[in-house]
Amino acid sequence: MKQILVASDFSKSAANAMAYAMELAAVLNRDICVIHAIHPTEGINNSTYNAIFIEDYYNNKREALKEWAAEFTRQEAYASVKVNTLCDVGFLKSVITRYVDENPVELLVMGITGSTGIAGIVGSNASMMVSKLKTPTLIIPLESKFSRVPVITLATDFETRLSAEDVNALNEMVQAFASAKMQVLYVADKPDDKHIKTGEAKLSSLIKNAELDFNYINNSSAINGIVDFVQTHETDILCLVKHHHNIVYRLFTRSTVNQVMNKSVKAILVLHE
């Protein structure tokens, strides 16, 4: 069965992301794997442990992760969700990439601290994973809570092509949440009517489970336009398509994801070309 992968560092933001993922897994009928990366030098440089007892240190970490996950699996609301844990040694990027390469992961879920945005301990990792991993990634701010019928907004410049995996993920989410409508926010430096019509038609043919409500930014700054839109329109999940040359990608290169997250957006789903 396809899985939702949740990255944990035992923090409050990770716990909030886990709670969100458990709700999502119950709706989508997915298993969850909770993953924790032990830094290669962790334990060895710890004053309590040395290399002789490092395996004990690793085992203690693995047990701690199991107990952390059990706090969620014990809840009756999540009785139907199967949860596994993996505590592996290595840098987070390597640990997650290795797992994704070997397992049917459909979505990576990571938490961030809303007050510090992308600069938080988990936030910095989220930024790195968004840059390096092509798996759809759902970033959950600390203040965010799961919505049974979320309002989904897709920001796009119509230039970047969604991968088949991303299209499938969007359609499954829309269908599972029974969302009758999905908002589409068109972002471009120089709007072109012909390009817009072609883009609308293409996107409508891909997203089959919801009516698309097309909106357009009238702002000299695409980033400010997105922020303004989510301030004035209800949005639970903002979908961004990452491409190294499109406008939306600048949200990451300029470290302004936190601007969007702190403006009432409850989650950001990062898709890839």
N, C-alpha and C positions, 0 to 999 in steps of 0.2 A: 504493500500500500504506500502511496505517496505520503511524504512526511512534511511536517512543519518543524524547522530547526530553530531552537531558541538559544541564544548566547547568554550565558549567565556569569556574572562576577560576584554574585551573592548580594548585590546592592539593592536599594529600594527601587531604583529605576528598572533593574533586571526583573525584580519580583512583579512590578506593574506590567512589564512586557509579557511575562509568563502568564499572568492572569488574563491578559488580552488574548494571548495565543491559545489558551485553554478554551476560551469562549469561541474563538474562531475555529478551532479544531472540532469542537462539538457540532458547530453549524455545517462545516465542510466535510465532516466524517473523515478526519485525518488523524494519523498518529503524530506524536510529538517526540522529538529527541532533544534533550537539554544538554548542551555542550559547554564545558569549561576548559580553558586552556591554561595549563600550568607553565609559567615561564621557565625556560630551560635552566636558569640559575636559581629558581625559587627552591627553597629548602636547603640547597647546598650552602647558600650564603646566610641562611637563617641561623641565628645564634643558638637556637635550641637543637637544631638538627645538623648533622654533618653527612658526608657521603656514605658513611657506613649504614646510617639509618634512613637514607633517602627513600627507600621503598616503603617504609612505614609512613613516611610523610605523604607519599603519593596515595597510599591506601586510605589514609585519614581524609585526604581531600576527596577521594572518590565516594567515601561513605558520607561525607558532609554534603556532597552534591545530591546523593540519593535522598538524604533526609530533607534537603531543601525542596526537592521536587515533590516529596511525599506530602508536604504541607498543602499542596494543591490537589494531588490525587485522592487525598482523604475526603475531600469535599464531595458531597452527594451529587451536586450539579455536574461534576466532571467524571462521574462513574463510567461513562461510555468511552472516555478518552484514554487510549493506551499511551503510556509515557515511559521512555527509556532514557538513560543518562550515559554520558560519555565524558570522562575526565582524562584528557590526553596531555602529554608533555610537548611543548613547542610554542611558537608564536601563534597568536590567535588566527591570523590570516592563513597560516600553513595548516593549522588544525582543522579549521572550517573548510578550507579548499579541499583538503584530503578527504574529509567526510562527504562533501558534496559530490566529489568525483566518483565515490564508491557506493553512494546510496541515492534513492529516488527523492531528493529534496525538492519540494515545490515552492517553498517560501522560507526565507530567513527572517526571523523577528529579533530585533535588538531594541533595547531601551536607551533613552538619553535623559539627562536632567534638563528640564525645560528652562530653568533659570540661567543655565550656562550654555545651553544649546549644544552645538557641535563640539565645543571644547571640553565637555565633561569626560570623565574617565571612560564611560561606555560610549559617549558621543564621539570621541576621537576614533574609537574602534569602528563605530558605525560609518564614519566618514571614510575610513580606510577600506572597509569591506565594500561600500558602494562603489569606490573607485576601482577595486580589483576584481570583484566577483560579479558574474553576469546572472546570477540567480536573483529573481525578484526579491527585494528586501523591504520589509515593513519596519519603519522606525517609529517607536512609540515614545512620546514625551511623558515625563513623570506624571503630569496632571491628566493624561488621557485615560478615558474609560471606554470600554467596548459598547457599541451601539448595535442593537439587534437589527435595525433598519438604517444603516448609515447612508449619509449623502456622500456620494463619490464624485470627485471633480478631477478630470484629466486635463492637465496643462500640456499643450502640444504646439509645435510650430508647423505641423503637417509635413515637415521635411523628413523626419526620422521615422523609419519603418519599425513598427513593433515586431518583435520576434514572435514566432508561433507559440512559444512557451508563455510569453507575456499576454498575448491575446487570450490564450486558454485560461490563464489565471484571472484575468479581468472578467471574462464571461462566467467562470465558475463562481466568482465572488458575487457578481450581480445577480446570478440565478439563485444562489444559496440564500442571499439576503432578501430575495423577492423585491429588489429595487425596480420600480417601474420606469425610473428615469435616471440618467447619468449626465452630469454637467460636463461640458467640454469647454475649456478656456483656450482660445486661439492666441498664441504669442508670436509676434513677428516684428522685426525692425521696420520693414516696408510692406504693409499688407497689399496683396494682389488678389483681386476679385476672382479671376480664373483659378488661381492656385487654391483659394479658399473653397470654391465649389468642388474642385477635384478632391481636395482633402476631406471635405465633409462626406462626399459620396463614398470614398474609400473607407473611412472610419465607420460609417454606418453599415457597410457590408461586413466589417470585422466584428463589431459588437452587436450580437444578435439578440441578446436577452433584455435589452432596455432601450427605451426611446432616448435619443441624444438631444440634449438642450445646449445648443451652440451659443457661446458668448465670446466677445471680442474685447481685447484690451485697448483702451484709448489713453495711453500713457507713454510718455517719451522713454520711460524706463520699464522694461519688461518685468524686472524684479518687483519694483514698486507697484506695477499693475497687478501682479499676482497677489501681493500682500493686501492691496486695496480690495481685490475681489473677495478674498477669504474673510475680510473684515465685514463686508456688506452682504455676503451670501453664505448661508449655512453650509458648512463643509465638515465632514467627519474624517474622510480619507482623501488626501490630495495625492494624485498620481503624477509623478514626474518621469519623463523618458530621458534617460541619460545618454548623451552622445557627446563626444569630445568637441564637436564643432557647432552644436546648436545653442540657442539662447538659454534654454532651461538648464543646460549643463553649467552655466555660469553661476547658478545658485550654489554649486559645490565649490567651484574654483575660487570664488570670492568669499567663501565661508559665510554665506548669508542664509543658510537653511534655518538657522535659529531665528532670523527675522520673521520667516513665514510661520514657524512653529509657535512663536510667541504671540501670533495674531489670530488666535482662536482655532487653528488647525489642530485636530486631535491626533492625527497620524499622517505619515508620509510614506507612500508606497513608491519605491524607486524601481522603474522598469528599465530595460536595456534594449538597445538596437539589435 
